Every structure is written in C-alpha cells, then in structure tokens.
Amino acid sequence: MKKMMCRLMMLSLILWLALPVVAQQNHQHLKETFQHRLDSLLTPVGVPGMTFGVVFGEGDYINLSTGVDDLESPQPLKPSARMFGGSTGKIWVAAIALKLIEEGRLGLDDLVAKHLGSTPWYGDIPNGQDITVRNLLNHTTGIPRHVMKPALWEQIHADPDAYPGKVECVSVIAGDAPLFAAGEGWGYADTNYIILGLVIEKVSSEKYEDLVVNRIIKPFKLSLTGIQNSREIKDLPSGYTGEGAPFNLPAKVPVDDKYPIHPMFEWEGGGLVGNVLDMARWARIYWGGQWLNEAMQAEMIKPVHLRTGQPADQGWGLGLHSFDWDGVRVLNHGGIFPGYETIVAYFPDWGIGAAVQMNADRLSGKQKMPPMAVLLEMMKIVKNQMPAH
C-alpha cells in the first residue's frame, strides 16, 4: 500500500510538472528549490563545485551546478561539466554482461574458467577455477585488488601517454592468495570487472568499449558520456585530490590541460567520463526496468551482505549497491577517480534517477560530506512530498 501511495504521489508530481498551462512555472519553482538546496550545501561540503542531475520522466529533468571549476582561476562550474565517473562505470559493464546473459550468450552461473581458462594468464588468478560470472558481478570472488599493487602504478607512471592492457592489469595479482573462498565473503575489487570485461569480449567477439558505445551510449543519446581514452578531456573542470600517496599524483589535475596519467588504465573498473544528467537518465532506464526483462531485473537487485557475501535484505547486487533510506529503497553506485567523485542512484518507489558529481575527492582534504549524503539531502525535496513511512 505504501509503495502504491508513493507511486501515485510521484505520478501526481510528474503530471503537475506536465500540465500545459502551469508546466513552466511549476518546473521553474522546483528547479529554484533544488538550486537553493544545492547552493546551501556547497560550504558545508567543502568542495570547489558540484553538479546535480535528476530525471523524473522521459522529458522531465533538472540539471544544476554550484561553485567553481577551478580554485585558482575560478569560473562558475557549468551544469554540463563532465567528470571522470570512476567506479560508476561498472554500472555499464554490468548492464552489458546481464544483457548478454539475457540473450543466452553467457550464463550467470558459468564458471569464468569456461570462457577464459584456456588463456595462458588465467591459471594463476586466485580462485580462478572456482569463480562464476555472478561472483564477478557481486564482488564475491575473493580476488585481491590489483589497483593497490605498487608495480601497477610504477608501470602507469613510467609513460604517461601509455597504459597497461587489461591482462597486464589483472596479472599483477596472479599467484596471490585469495582473500576468501569463492562465494564465501565479499570484497570490492576493480579486478573483478576487468576480468568480467574479458569474459564479455570473449563471448561477444567485440571490444567492451565498442559494445557500450553502440548498445547504450549512442542508442540512448547519452551525448555527454564517453570512453576516457585520452589525457585531454573536453569540458573537464579542475579536480583536487591527495598529493603523493597512494597514487603519486599532484594535488590538482589536469596539469597543463592533460591528466598526469592516462585514464584508460582503469578499463572496466570504471572507464567512462560523463555528466550527471546522462547518469541520472541511464539509472532510470537501466535500473528502472527498460533494459532487462523482469527475471534478469530480479536477479540484478538481489543483494548480498557486505561482509559474508550471503543473501541479505540490503547490500551488493549485480553491479549495484542497495539500501533502505527511511523506508525508501535506493539502488546506487559510487565512484572515485583522482580529483573527482560521483554517486548515481535510482529510487524505484518513485521512478526517479539522480546523480551528483564533485571536483574534489575524499583524498583531497576538502570534501567534508560524501556525494551520497549530498544526493540524499537533495532528494529530501522529493521525499517531503511523499506519504510518511
């Protein structure tokens, strides 16, 4: 009953926005309310600037910004600014993998060794003979994080215009002890998604990057989203991170309009640069049931516990995190790429997608409130119009 009431209230809000006589006034009022809230958060959050996007329906959206794009030469941060999405790129990897499963070209519980076992590098992957595609998607493989290996960063810094390939990235953890037996714990690792990307490429005979462009970005007209395949990114504001360890980067990026290292090293661990409005749109399309059939959608949102890896009421699903916010279910994924931090969320009870990006990450010493806290503060504007739980 509560879910039905929420949906009715959300429908009322969308219809309210859509009434031809008052649509412009109502939309402007809501936009001003969101803008005031976003502006009020800038100082307590502490970052130079933030962007916010929210999508209510096919044509109902709001895209805002606050703050500046650079502390030393400040200009207003534009709502259309693009930032590295970090691990939010995994949302798209999971979407391609689940679509291939839906199409019968891959199995959710296939052993990964079925697809990659014949490759010379795969035999030394921790738990390599036991892990499944599901384990990769929900981070229950027990595979260590390759991004924490100094050898990887030495290679990345050796030539800023080059970057290690996918197999090179994964191979730095070859021979390491697993963190736990496959399926018997939970441990987040970009490594899982690079291996998943290699599985995708094996079963599809296409590059993952081509798949995501041709099956998602172009068809859904997500024009501000792209592969981060260059050190020079158009419309990228300055970002602020922690100088030196752990990534040995300057406190401010890019430097002379070039990112200090090549961002392609991230591969399927992230791999996309984008804008909050595109992210909110894709969240609503994908998590809102327009991409997968009902059965696959149900598999996608099944959470496992963030310690045990066992089924739970909230936790990690197949390429997403889920939790209850005072009775409201939130599907989401966060991301950090040095200098930038992102959160993307979908509220299934309301049918709303939303996203926040900041041009300072948690390592910068500037960020006093994480993107998820900001997003929930923004979404209280919607929540306060819904029935009490």
C-alpha positions in Angstrom: 0.0 0.0 0.0 2.8 2.4 0.9 4.6 1.7 -2.4 1.3 2.3 -4.3 0.8 5.6 -2.5 4.4 6.6 -3.3 3.9 5.8 -7.0 0.6 7.7 -7.0 2.3 10.7 -5.4 5.1 10.5 -7.9 2.7 10.3 -10.8 0.9 13.4 -9.4 4.3 15.2 -9.3 5.1 14.3 -12.9 1.6 15.3 -14.0 1.9 18.5 -12.1 5.1 19.3 -14.0 3.4 18.4 -17.3 0.2 20.4 -17.1 0.5 22.6 -20.2 -0.7 25.9 -18.6 1.4 25.8 -15.5 4.3 23.5 -16.5 6.8 26.2 -17.0 6.0 27.9 -13.7 6.0 24.6 -11.7 9.2 23.4 -13.3 10.9 26.7 -12.6 9.8 26.6 -8.9 11.1 23.1 -8.5 14.3 24.0 -10.2 14.8 27.0 -7.9 14.1 24.8 -4.9 16.8 22.3 -5.9 19.2 25.1 -6.8 18.8 26.8 -3.4 19.4 23.5 -1.7 22.5 22.7 -3.8 23.9 26.2 -3.2 23.3 25.9 0.6 25.3 22.6 0.6 28.5 23.9 -1.1 30.1 25.4 2.0 29.4 22.5 4.4 30.5 20.0 1.7 33.8 22.0 1.2 34.5 21.2 -2.4 35.1 23.7 -5.2 32.0 22.7 -7.1 29.2 20.2 -7.6 26.8 19.2 -10.4 23.4 17.6 -9.9 21.0 15.9 -12.3 17.6 14.4 -11.6 15.3 12.7 -14.1 11.6 12.3 -13.3 10.3 11.0 -16.7 11.2 10.8 -20.3 11.2 14.6 -20.7 11.2 15.8 -17.2 14.6 16.6 -15.8 16.7 19.2 -13.9 20.4 19.8 -14.3 22.2 22.2 -12.0 25.6 23.2 -10.7 27.1 25.2 -7.9 30.6 26.5 -7.1 33.6 26.9 -9.4 35.5 24.8 -11.9 38.9 25.9 -10.5 40.0 27.4 -7.2 43.0 29.3 -8.6 41.2 30.7 -11.7 37.6 30.5 -10.7 34.8 30.3 -13.2 31.3 29.1 -12.5 31.1 25.3 -12.8 28.6 24.5 -15.6 25.8 22.0 -15.2 27.1 20.4 -18.4 30.5 19.8 -16.9 31.9 16.3 -17.5 33.9 14.5 -14.8 35.6 11.1 -14.5 32.9 8.7 -13.1 35.4 6.3 -11.5 33.7 3.1 -10.5 30.2 4.2 -11.6 31.5 2.8 -15.0 30.8 -0.6 -13.5 27.1 0.1 -13.9 27.5 0.0 -17.6 29.7 -3.1 -17.6 27.1 -5.0 -15.5 24.4 -3.8 -18.0 26.3 -5.3 -21.0 27.0 -8.6 -19.1 23.4 -9.0 -18.0 22.1 -8.3 -21.4 24.4 -11.0 -22.9 23.1 -13.4 -20.2 19.5 -12.4 -21.1 20.3 -13.1 -24.8 21.7 -16.6 -23.9 25.3 -15.8 -24.9 26.6 -16.1 -21.3 25.4 -17.8 -18.1 25.1 -16.0 -14.8 26.5 -19.1 -13.0 29.0 -20.0 -15.7 32.4 -20.8 -14.3 34.7 -18.0 -15.6 37.3 -20.7 -16.4 34.8 -22.0 -19.1 35.5 -18.8 -21.0 39.0 -17.8 -20.0 40.5 -21.0 -18.8 42.5 -21.7 -22.0 44.3 -18.3 -21.8 47.9 -18.6 -20.5 47.5 -15.9 -17.9 44.3 -17.2 -16.2 45.7 -20.2 -14.4 47.3 -18.1 -11.7 44.3 -16.0 -10.9 43.3 -16.5 -7.2 40.2 -18.8 -7.1 40.3 -18.8 -10.9 38.9 -22.4 -11.2 36.0 -21.7 -8.8 34.6 -18.3 -9.5 31.5 -17.6 -11.6 30.2 -14.7 -13.6 27.8 -14.0 -10.7 30.8 -13.8 -8.3 32.5 -11.2 -10.6 29.3 -9.1 -10.7 28.7 -9.0 -6.9 32.3 -9.0 -5.8 32.3 -12.4 -4.1 35.3 -13.8 -5.9 37.9 -13.4 -3.2 40.3 -11.8 -5.8 42.6 -9.1 -4.4 42.6 -5.5 -5.7 45.1 -5.0 -8.5 45.0 -1.2 -8.1 46.7 -1.5 -4.7 49.8 -3.0 -6.3 52.9 -0.7 -6.4 54.1 -2.5 -9.6 51.0 -1.4 -11.5 51.5 2.3 -10.6 55.2 2.1 -11.5 54.1 1.0 -14.9 51.4 3.6 -15.2 53.8 6.4 -14.3 56.6 5.2 -16.5 55.0 6.6 -19.6 52.0 9.0 -19.1 50.9 8.5 -22.7 50.7 4.7 -22.4 48.7 2.4 -20.1 48.8 -1.3 -19.2 46.4 -3.5 -21.1 43.6 -5.4 -19.3 45.5 -8.6 -19.0 48.6 -6.7 -17.7 46.4 -5.1 -15.0 44.9 -8.3 -13.9 48.2 -10.2 -14.0 49.8 -8.2 -11.2 47.7 -10.2 -8.7 48.5 -13.6 -10.4 49.7 -16.1 -7.8 48.4 -14.1 -4.8 46.5 -15.8 -2.1 42.7 -15.3 -2.3 41.0 -13.2 0.3 38.4 -15.9 0.9 36.9 -18.9 -0.8 34.7 -18.1 -3.9 31.2 -17.1 -2.8 32.1 -17.1 1.0 32.9 -13.5 1.6 32.7 -10.0 0.0 35.5 -7.8 -1.2 35.2 -5.0 -3.7 37.8 -5.1 -6.5 38.1 -3.4 -9.9 39.9 -6.6 -10.8 36.6 -8.4 -10.9 35.2 -6.1 -13.5 38.2 -6.2 -15.8 38.0 -10.0 -15.8 34.3 -9.6 -16.5 35.1 -7.3 -19.4 37.5 -10.0 -20.8 34.6 -12.5 -20.5 32.3 -10.1 -22.3 34.8 -9.7 -25.1 35.3 -13.5 -25.4 31.6 -14.4 -25.7 30.7 -11.4 -27.9 33.8 -11.2 -30.1 33.6 -7.4 -29.7 35.6 -4.9 -27.6 33.7 -3.9 -24.5 34.2 -0.2 -25.3 32.5 -0.7 -28.7 29.6 -2.6 -27.1 28.9 0.2 -24.5 29.1 2.9 -27.2 27.0 1.0 -29.8 24.4 -0.6 -27.5 23.9 2.1 -24.8 25.6 5.5 -25.4 24.5 6.1 -29.0 21.0 4.5 -28.9 20.0 6.3 -25.7 21.6 9.6 -26.9 23.8 10.0 -23.9 25.9 12.5 -25.7 28.0 13.7 -22.7 29.2 10.2 -21.9 32.3 8.7 -23.5 35.2 6.4 -23.1 38.1 8.1 -21.2 40.6 7.3 -24.0 42.6 10.5 -23.9 44.6 12.5 -21.4 42.8 15.6 -22.7 39.1 15.6 -21.9 36.7 18.3 -23.2 34.7 20.2 -20.6 36.6 18.7 -17.7 36.9 21.1 -14.7 40.0 21.1 -12.5 39.9 18.3 -9.9 41.5 18.2 -6.5 43.0 15.0 -4.8 45.6 14.0 -2.3 49.1 14.9 -3.3 51.5 11.9 -3.5 50.5 8.6 -2.0 48.7 6.4 -2.7 48.6 7.3 -6.5 51.6 9.7 -6.7 49.6 12.4 -8.4 49.7 16.2 -8.0 47.1 17.8 -5.7 45.4 19.4 -8.7 44.5 17.8 -12.0 44.8 18.1 -15.0 48.2 19.7 -15.4 48.5 22.0 -18.5 45.2 20.6 -19.8 46.5 17.0 -19.6 45.7 14.4 -17.0 49.0 13.3 -15.4 48.5 9.7 -16.3 46.4 8.0 -19.0 42.9 7.4 -17.6 42.4 4.3 -19.8 44.3 2.2 -17.2 41.0 1.9 -15.3 39.3 -0.2 -18.1 36.1 -1.9 -16.9 36.8 -0.9 -13.3 35.3 2.5 -14.5 36.4 3.8 -17.8 33.9 6.5 -18.5 33.8 10.3 -18.4 30.3 11.8 -18.1 27.8 14.2 -16.8 25.2 13.9 -14.0 22.2 14.2 -16.4 23.3 11.4 -18.6 24.0 9.3 -15.5 20.6 10.0 -14.0 18.9 9.2 -17.3 20.8 5.9 -17.6 20.0 5.0 -14.0 16.3 5.5 -14.7 16.5 3.5 -18.0 18.6 0.6 -16.7 17.5 0.2 -13.1 14.0 1.3 -13.9 13.3 -1.8 -16.0 13.7 -0.5 -19.6 16.9 -2.5 -20.3 16.4 -6.0 -18.9 13.4 -8.4 -18.7 11.7 -8.9 -15.3 13.6 -12.1 -14.5 17.0 -10.6 -15.1 16.0 -7.4 -13.3 15.1 -9.5 -10.2 18.5 -11.2 -10.3 20.2 -7.9 -10.6 18.8 -6.4 -7.5 19.3 -9.5 -5.2 21.7 -8.2 -2.5 24.5 -10.0 -0.6 25.9 -9.0 2.7 29.0 -6.7 2.5 31.0 -9.0 4.8 29.7 -12.5 4.4 28.7 -12.4 0.7 25.5 -14.3 1.7 21.9 -13.2 0.7 20.7 -10.2 2.7 18.0 -7.6 2.8 20.4 -4.9 1.6 23.9 -4.9 0.3 25.6 -5.6 -3.0 23.6 -6.8 -6.1 24.9 -7.4 -9.6 26.7 -4.2 -10.3 24.8 -2.0 -7.7 24.5 -1.3 -4.0 21.1 -1.2 -2.4 19.9 0.1 1.0 16.7 1.5 2.6 16.6 5.2 3.3 13.9 5.6 6.0 11.7 3.1 4.2 12.7 4.2 0.6 14.7 1.8 -1.4 17.8 3.3 -3.1 19.8 1.5 -5.8 23.1 3.2 -6.3 26.8 3.0 -7.2 29.6 5.4 -6.3 32.9 6.2 -7.9 36.1 7.9 -7.3 38.8 8.9 -9.9 41.6 11.0 -8.5 40.2 14.6 -8.4 36.6 13.7 -8.9 33.9 11.8 -7.0 30.4 10.6 -8.2 27.2 9.0 -7.0 24.4 7.7 -9.2 21.1 6.5 -7.8 17.7 5.3 -8.7 14.6 5.4 -6.4 12.4 2.5 -7.6 9.4 3.6 -5.5 9.4 7.0 -7.2 10.8 6.1 -10.7 13.5 8.8 -10.3 17.1 8.7 -11.3 19.6 11.2 -9.8 23.4 11.8 -9.7 25.9 14.1 -8.0 29.5 14.8 -9.0 32.2 16.8 -7.2 35.5 18.1 -8.4 37.4 17.2 -5.3 37.7 13.6 -4.0 37.8 12.2 -0.4 41.6 12.2 -0.5 41.9 15.9 -1.2 41.2 17.0 2.4 38.5 19.4 1.1 35.5 17.0 1.0 33.5 17.1 4.3 30.4 15.4 3.1 30.4 12.5 0.6 28.4 12.6 -2.6 25.7 10.2 -1.3 25.0 12.4 1.7 24.6 15.4 -0.7 22.3 13.4 -3.1 20.0 12.4 -0.2 19.9 16.0 1.0 18.8 17.0 -2.4 16.2 14.2 -2.7 14.6 15.2 0.6 12.8 17.8 -1.6 11.0 14.9 -3.3 10.7 12.8 -0.2 9.0 15.5 1.8 6.2 15.4 -0.8 5.7 11.7 -0.3 3.5 10.0 2.3 5.2 9.4 5.7 6.6 5.9 6.3 
